[in-house]
Amino acid sequence: MSAFIQKKVNICKNVFLVPEVGLINNMKDNTGTKEGRKIYAGMKIQADI
């Protein structure tokens, strides 16, 4: 299972940031062993010319 949240943030007319936070949960395998989960964060900056 995975889920994420993104939000576009305008800095000025043609420049914006897109921060993202997400969760990856590997749940359990077929023997019932927990496979773990990871939380991550990142950001993209973009300038449209």
C-alpha positions as CSV (number, residue, x, y, z in Angstrom):
1,M,0.0,0.0,0.0
2,S,1.2,3.5,-0.7
3,A,-0.2,7.0,-0.1
4,F,1.2,10.5,-0.7
5,I,0.2,14.2,-0.4
6,Q,1.4,16.9,-2.8
7,K,0.7,20.6,-2.8
8,K,1.6,23.2,-5.5
9,V,2.9,26.4,-3.9
10,N,3.4,29.4,-6.1
11,I,6.5,31.5,-5.3
12,C,6.1,34.1,-8.1
13,K,4.4,34.3,-11.5
14,N,6.2,31.4,-13.2
15,V,8.0,29.6,-10.3
16,F,6.5,27.1,-8.0
17,L,7.4,24.4,-5.5
18,V,5.7,21.0,-5.1
19,P,6.5,19.4,-1.7
20,E,5.5,15.7,-1.2
21,V,5.2,13.5,1.8
22,G,4.4,9.8,1.4
23,L,4.1,6.4,3.1
24,I,5.0,3.0,1.7
25,N,3.7,0.1,3.7
26,N,4.7,-3.4,2.6
27,M,2.1,-4.9,5.0
28,K,2.7,-8.7,5.7
29,D,4.0,-11.4,3.5
30,N,2.2,-14.7,2.9
31,T,3.6,-16.2,6.2
32,G,2.4,-13.3,8.3
33,T,5.8,-11.6,8.7
34,K,5.6,-7.8,8.8
35,E,7.6,-6.4,5.9
36,G,7.9,-2.8,7.3
37,R,7.0,0.7,6.2
38,K,8.8,3.8,5.1
39,I,7.9,7.5,5.3
40,Y,9.6,9.8,2.8
41,A,9.6,13.5,1.8
42,G,10.8,15.4,-1.2
43,M,10.3,18.6,-3.1
44,K,10.4,19.8,-6.7
45,I,11.0,23.3,-7.9
46,Q,9.9,24.4,-11.4
47,A,10.2,27.5,-13.5
48,D,8.0,27.8,-16.6
49,I,9.5,30.1,-19.2
